[in-house]
Amino acid sequence: MIAEQQVKKGGRVERTLVRVLQVLMLVIFALGVYYGNSGVFVNAGVGLLVTFLPGLLRRRYDFTMDVGIVLWISVAMFLHAFGTLPLPGLDFLSAYKAVWWWDHMTHALSSSLVAGAAYAVTRALMEHTEYINMPPRFMFVYLLTFVMAFGVMWELLEFYIGVVSQLLGADEVLTQYGLDDTVLDLMYNTLGGLLVAIFGTAHLTGISDELRGRLEGQSANR
């Protein structure tokens, strides 16, 4: 009984933290609009929308995510949005530009989300069909390869968005800081995927079970 109350209390704390992060991202979005900084309000707006996706999935499709995973998503989105905001304590530079490790931290967090999503979907498919089977070692390699490939595509996206922004004379929504930074980004992307592959998969079984249930339900209705 005590353990159950502690779990419920922990869930309330995590939900409160998610709401606080959403409010802070809304403030960052408003500041970006007020100062006409598209890099700030676009990143904050997209991040805020992403944090509402779990609630939308629950209402529209009855797909429930663990509140700890929702908090994980919200922290990653908030840190990215906050990193684009020019701050007086940093001589009105953003954390991305003034704090050397900020970009690496957010890349590791974002890649961990990508690895988590890849694991949850793949595990659900494995349990749903006999045609997909990945032993633990192969799953480990698969997650790292998936994250690295996604990281390369993201770096290409950053590069081309930067080129288009320069051609249009607009603020950069995503910024690349050179080849050395790209290599470091890919290293930290791999680190995020590695952490999920080693430690995080146990926390993603709930999402996998939800997805598997959906797949089985659709198969039964055919």
Secondary structure, 3 states (H helix, E strand, C coil): CHHHHHHHHHHHHHHHHHHHHHHHHHHHHHHHHHCCCHHHHHHHHHHHHHHHHHHHHHHHHCCCCCHHHHHHHHHHHHHHHHHCCCEHHHCCECHHHHCCCHHHHHHHHHHHHHHHHHHHHHHHHHHHCCCCCCCHHHHHHHHHHHHHHHHHHHHHHHHHHHHHHHHHCCCCCCCCCCHHHHHHHHHHHHHHHHHHHHHHHHHHHHHHHHHHHHHHHHHHHC
